[in-house]
Amino acid sequence: MTAKDAADNELVLAFGRLQGAATRLEYILGRRLEEECGISHLMYEVLLILGRAGGPGLSMRAISQEQVLTTGGATRLVDRMAAAGLVQRVTDPDDGRGRLVRLTALGEATAVRASRLHVENIKRYFLDPLPASHRERFAEDLRILSHAARDSLPQLP
């Protein structure tokens, strides 16, 4: 086998295409969120995580594990989001020593506005290029891959 043979391996090429598409889509969709809503894609993801959680909020540990960030990275991100008025830290009602992060009214409104924009862009850049007959199966295959990869990751401390 040569280096060319290795580089031309069908599986290597397929995975490279997946990575390339994900990187390009992340750039396109993330840039739109920044231009239209003033938030990064990562901030948007945290808004979604907190929106799904509802209730009193989530711990920094839960946010970092959900986003595959270090606790320090999640803390810095949440600090920026708090400074922007998107989230607030509150006392954990189940543990007076603990702190939780939850959406503010501005964070809720930003999540809704950003989601409307994001859905339009997902349709335009992610679904429209695919044949209509493939879309549902493709989305299900991505869900399966995402869950399998998530389940293979080590738990962050």
Phi and psi in degrees as GROMACS dihedral restraints (atoms count N, CA, C in turn):
[ dihedral_restraints ]
;  ai    aj    ak    al  type     phi  dphi    fc
    3     4     5     6     1  -106.9    20    10
    4     5     6     7     1   170.3    20    10
    6     7     8     9     1   -61.4    20    10
    7     8     9    10     1   -35.3    20    10
    9    10    11    12     1   -65.2    20    10
   10    11    12    13     1   -42.7    20    10
   12    13    14    15     1   -59.7    20    10
   13    14    15    16     1   -43.3    20    10
   15    16    17    18     1   -62.5    20    10
   16    17    18    19     1   -43.9    20    10
   18    19    20    21     1   -68.9    20    10
   19    20    21    22     1   -29.1    20    10
   21    22    23    24     1   -92.0    20    10
   22    23    24    25     1     6.0    20    10
   24    25    26    27     1   -57.2    20    10
   25    26    27    28     1   133.2    20    10
   27    28    29    30     1   -56.4    20    10
   28    29    30    31     1   -41.8    20    10
   30    31    32    33     1   -70.1    20    10
   31    32    33    34     1   -39.7    20    10
   33    34    35    36     1   -62.4    20    10
   34    35    36    37     1   -43.8    20    10
   36    37    38    39     1   -63.8    20    10
   37    38    39    40     1   -43.8    20    10
   39    40    41    42     1   -62.6    20    10
   40    41    42    43     1   -45.1    20    10
   42    43    44    45     1   -66.0    20    10
   43    44    45    46     1   -37.8    20    10
   45    46    47    48     1   -61.7    20    10
   46    47    48    49     1   -39.4    20    10
   48    49    50    51     1   -64.8    20    10
   49    50    51    52     1   -41.2    20    10
   51    52    53    54     1   -60.6    20    10
   52    53    54    55     1   -47.4    20    10
   54    55    56    57     1   -62.6    20    10
   55    56    57    58     1   -43.7    20    10
   57    58    59    60     1   -62.8    20    10
   58    59    60    61     1   -44.9    20    10
   60    61    62    63     1   -62.6    20    10
   61    62    63    64     1   -44.0    20    10
   63    64    65    66     1   -62.8    20    10
   64    65    66    67     1   -43.3    20    10
   66    67    68    69     1   -64.0    20    10
   67    68    69    70     1   -44.9    20    10
   69    70    71    72     1   -67.0    20    10
   70    71    72    73     1   -43.4    20    10
   72    73    74    75     1   -65.0    20    10
   73    74    75    76     1   -40.2    20    10
   75    76    77    78     1   -58.1    20    10
   76    77    78    79     1   -44.3    20    10
   78    79    80    81     1   -63.8    20    10
   79    80    81    82     1   -50.9    20    10
   81    82    83    84     1   -61.6    20    10
   82    83    84    85     1   -51.7    20    10
   84    85    86    87     1   -69.8    20    10
   85    86    87    88     1   -38.6    20    10
   87    88    89    90     1   -64.7    20    10
   88    89    90    91     1   -40.4    20    10
   90    91    92    93     1   -63.5    20    10
   91    92    93    94     1   -40.1    20    10
   93    94    95    96     1   -62.4    20    10
   94    95    96    97     1   -42.0    20    10
   96    97    98    99     1   -62.4    20    10
   97    98    99   100     1   -42.1    20    10
   99   100   101   102     1   -65.8    20    10
  100   101   102   103     1   -44.3    20    10
  102   103   104   105     1   -67.2    20    10
  103   104   105   106     1   -43.0    20    10
  105   106   107   108     1   -90.1    20    10
  106   107   108   109     1   -30.4    20    10
  108   109   110   111     1  -121.4    20    10
  109   110   111   112     1   -10.1    20    10
  111   112   113   114     1    74.2    20    10
  112   113   114   115     1    21.1    20    10
  114   115   116   117     1  -129.2    20    10
  115   116   117   118     1   152.5    20    10
  117   118   119   120     1   -78.5    20    10
  118   119   120   121     1   164.4    20    10
  120   121   122   123     1   -62.1    20    10
  121   122   123   124     1   -37.7    20    10
  123   124   125   126     1   -64.4    20    10
  124   125   126   127     1   -41.0    20    10
  126   127   128   129     1   -61.4    20    10
  127   128   129   130     1   -42.4    20    10
  129   130   131   132     1   -59.3    20    10
  130   131   132   133     1   -43.5    20    10
  132   133   134   135     1   -60.6    20    10
  133   134   135   136     1   -40.0    20    10
  135   136   137   138     1   -66.9    20    10
  136   137   138   139     1   -39.9    20    10
  138   139   140   141     1   -58.3    20    10
  139   140   141   142     1   -41.3    20    10
  141   142   143   144     1   -65.5    20    10
  142   143   144   145     1   -43.6    20    10
  144   145   146   147     1   -59.4    20    10
  145   146   147   148     1   -45.6    20    10
  147   148   149   150     1   -68.4    20    10
  148   149   150   151     1   -36.9    20    10
  150   151   152   153     1   -63.0    20    10
  151   152   153   154     1   -41.2    20    10
  153   154   155   156     1   -65.9    20    10
  154   155   156   157     1   -38.4    20    10
  156   157   158   159     1   -69.3    20    10
  157   158   159   160     1   -37.6    20    10
  159   160   161   162     1    55.9    20    10
  160   161   162   163     1  -152.7    20    10
  162   163   164   165     1    50.6    20    10
  163   164   165   166     1  -142.9    20    10
  165   166   167   168     1   -74.8    20    10
  166   167   168   169     1   -14.2    20    10
  168   169   170   171     1   120.2    20    10
  169   170   171   172     1  -166.4    20    10
  171   172   173   174     1  -129.4    20    10
  172   173   174   175     1   154.3    20    10
  174   175   176   177     1   -76.3    20    10
  175   176   177   178     1   160.7    20    10
  177   178   179   180     1   -60.7    20    10
  178   179   180   181     1   -37.1    20    10
  180   181   182   183     1   -60.8    20    10
  181   182   183   184     1   -44.8    20    10
  183   184   185   186     1   -64.0    20    10
  184   185   186   187     1   -40.6    20    10
  186   187   188   189     1   -64.9    20    10
  187   188   189   190     1   -44.8    20    10
  189   190   191   192     1   -64.4    20    10
  190   191   192   193     1   -39.3    20    10
  192   193   194   195     1   -68.6    20    10
  193   194   195   196     1   -38.9    20    10
  195   196   197   198     1   -66.5    20    10
  196   197   198   199     1   -34.6    20    10
  198   199   200   201     1   -98.3    20    10
  199   200   201   202     1     1.4    20    10
  201   202   203   204     1    54.0    20    10
  202   203   204   205     1    50.4    20    10
  204   205   206   207     1  -116.0    20    10
  205   206   207   208     1   157.1    20    10
  207   208   209   210     1   -69.9    20    10
  208   209   210   211     1   159.6    20    10
  210   211   212   213     1   -60.5    20    10
  211   212   213   214     1   -38.6    20    10
  213   214   215   216     1   -62.9    20    10
  214   215   216   217     1   -41.8    20    10
  216   217   218   219     1   -64.6    20    10
  217   218   219   220     1   -41.8    20    10
  219   220   221   222     1   -64.8    20    10
  220   221   222   223     1   -39.8    20    10
  222   223   224   225     1   -62.3    20    10
  223   224   225   226     1   -44.6    20    10
  225   226   227   228     1   -63.4    20    10
  226   227   228   229     1   -41.3    20    10
  228   229   230   231     1   -63.7    20    10
  229   230   231   232     1   -47.0    20    10
  231   232   233   234     1   -65.0    20    10
  232   233   234   235     1   -35.5    20    10
  234   235   236   237     1   -58.5    20    10
  235   236   237   238     1   -45.2    20    10
  237   238   239   240     1   -64.9    20    10
  238   239   240   241     1   -39.8    20    10
  240   241   242   243     1   -68.3    20    10
  241   242   243   244     1   -37.2    20    10
  243   244   245   246     1   -66.8    20    10
  244   245   246   247     1   -41.8    20    10
  246   247   248   249     1   -62.0    20    10
  247   248   249   250     1   -30.9    20    10
  249   250   251   252     1   -83.4    20    10
  250   251   252   253     1    -3.9    20    10
  252   253   254   255     1    81.3    20    10
  253   254   255   256     1    14.8    20    10
  255   256   257   258     1   -85.6    20    10
  256   257   258   259     1   -30.2    20    10
  258   259   260   261     1  -136.7    20    10
  259   260   261   262     1   164.1    20    10
  261   262   263   264     1  -139.2    20    10
  262   263   264   265     1   152.8    20    10
  264   265   266   267     1   -96.3    20    10
  265   266   267   268     1   134.3    20    10
  267   268   269   270     1  -132.6    20    10
  268   269   270   271     1   161.9    20    10
  270   271   272   273     1   -70.9    20    10
  271   272   273   274     1   137.0    20    10
  273   274   275   276     1   -69.7    20    10
  274   275   276   277     1   120.2    20    10
  276   277   278   279     1   -65.1    20    10
  277   278   279   280     1   -22.0    20    10
  279   280   281   282     1   -91.0    20    10
  280   281   282   283     1   -13.6    20    10
  282   283   284   285     1  -151.2    20    10
  283   284   285   286     1    97.2    20    10
  285   286   287   288     1   -55.2    20    10
  286   287   288   289     1   -18.8    20    10
  288   289   290   291     1   -86.1    20    10
  289   290   291   292     1   -20.7    20    10
  291   292   293   294     1   -87.7    20    10
  292   293   294   295     1   161.5    20    10
  294   295   296   297     1  -124.4    20    10
  295   296   297   298     1   144.6    20    10
  297   298   299   300     1  -121.1    20    10
  298   299   300   301     1   159.3    20    10
  300   301   302   303     1  -113.5    20    10
  301   302   303   304     1   133.1    20    10
  303   304   305   306     1  -141.5    20    10
  304   305   306   307     1   162.3    20    10
  306   307   308   309     1   -69.3    20    10
  307   308   309   310     1   145.0    20    10
  309   310   311   312     1   -90.4    20    10
  310   311   312   313     1   176.2    20    10
  312   313   314   315     1   -61.0    20    10
  313   314   315   316     1   -39.7    20    10
  315   316   317   318     1   -65.3    20    10
  316   317   318   319     1   -40.4    20    10
  318   319   320   321     1   -62.1    20    10
  319   320   321   322     1   -42.1    20    10
  321   322   323   324     1   -62.0    20    10
  322   323   324   325     1   -48.4    20    10
  324   325   326   327     1   -63.9    20    10
  325   326   327   328     1   -39.3    20    10
  327   328   329   330     1   -66.1    20    10
  328   329   330   331     1   -40.8    20    10
  330   331   332   333     1   -61.0    20    10
  331   332   333   334     1   -42.6    20    10
  333   334   335   336     1   -67.0    20    10
  334   335   336   337     1   -47.9    20    10
  336   337   338   339     1   -62.2    20    10
  337   338   339   340     1   -45.6    20    10
  339   340   341   342     1   -64.7    20    10
  340   341   342   343     1   -36.4    20    10
  342   343   344   345     1   -66.1    20    10
  343   344   345   346     1   -39.3    20    10
  345   346   347   348     1   -60.3    20    10
  346   347   348   349     1   -47.2    20    10
  348   349   350   351     1   -63.4    20    10
  349   350   351   352     1   -45.0    20    10
  351   352   353   354     1   -62.2    20    10
  352   353   354   355     1   -41.9    20    10
  354   355   356   357     1   -62.0    20    10
  355   356   357   358     1   -43.4    20    10
  357   358   359   360     1   -58.9    20    10
  358   359   360   361     1   -44.1    20    10
  360   361   362   363     1   -72.2    20    10
  361   362   363   364     1   -33.9    20    10
  363   364   365   366     1   -62.3    20    10
  364   365   366   367     1   -45.3    20    10
  366   367   368   369     1   -59.6    20    10
  367   368   369   370     1   -46.4    20    10
  369   370   371   372     1   -66.7    20    10
  370   371   372   373     1   -46.5    20    10
  372   373   374   375     1   -99.9    20    10
  373   374   375   376     1   -19.5    20    10
  375   376   377   378     1  -109.4    20    10
  376   377   378   379     1   -44.1    20    10
  378   379   380   381     1   -93.4    20    10
  379   380   381   382     1   -46.0    20    10
  381   382   383   384     1   -55.1    20    10
  382   383   384   385     1   -35.1    20    10
  384   385   386   387     1   -68.6    20    10
  385   386   387   388     1   -17.3    20    10
  387   388   389   390     1   -89.9    20    10
  388   389   390   391     1   147.4    20    10
  390   391   392   393     1   -60.2    20    10
  391   392   393   394     1   138.4    20    10
  393   394   395   396     1   -54.9    20    10
  394   395   396   397     1   -34.8    20    10
  396   397   398   399     1   -70.6    20    10
  397   398   399   400     1   -14.0    20    10
  399   400   401   402     1   -98.9    20    10
  400   401   402   403     1   -17.7    20    10
  402   403   404   405     1   -59.5    20    10
  403   404   405   406     1   -48.7    20    10
  405   406   407   408     1   -64.3    20    10
  406   407   408   409     1   -45.1    20    10
  408   409   410   411     1   -65.1    20    10
  409   410   411   412     1   -39.8    20    10
  411   412   413   414     1   -61.8    20    10
  412   413   414   415     1   -45.4    20    10
  414   415   416   417     1   -61.3    20    10
  415   416   417   418     1   -40.4    20    10
  417   418   419   420     1   -67.6    20    10
  418   419   420   421     1   -40.7    20    10
  420   421   422   423     1   -62.5    20    10
  421   422   423   424     1   -39.8    20    10
  423   424   425   426     1   -64.3    20    10
  424   425   426   427     1   -39.4    20    10
  426   427   428   429     1   -60.5    20    10
  427   428   429   430     1   -45.5    20    10
  429   430   431   432     1   -60.9    20    10
  430   431   432   433     1   -47.9    20    10
  432   433   434   435     1   -61.6    20    10
  433   434   435   436     1   -42.8    20    10
  435   436   437   438     1   -62.8    20    10
  436   437   438   439     1   -45.5    20    10
  438   439   440   441     1   -66.8    20    10
  439   440   441   442     1   -39.4    20    10
  441   442   443   444     1   -64.0    20    10
  442   443   444   445     1   -42.7    20    10
  444   445   446   447     1   -66.4    20    10
  445   446   447   448     1   -44.1    20    10
  447   448   449   450     1   -58.5    20    10
  448   449   450   451     1   -44.1    20    10
  450   451   452   453     1   -69.0    20    10
  451   452   453   454     1   -19.0    20    10
  453   454   455   456     1   -88.6    20    10
  454   455   456   457     1   -12.1    20    10
  456   457   458   459     1   -75.6    20    10
  457   458   459   460     1   145.4    20    10
  459   460   461   462     1   -72.6    20    10
  460   461   462   463     1   151.1    20    10
  462   463   464   465     1   -71.7    20    10
  463   464   465   466     1   134.0    20    10
  465   466   467   468     1   -74.8    20    10
  466   467   468   469     1   145.0    20    10
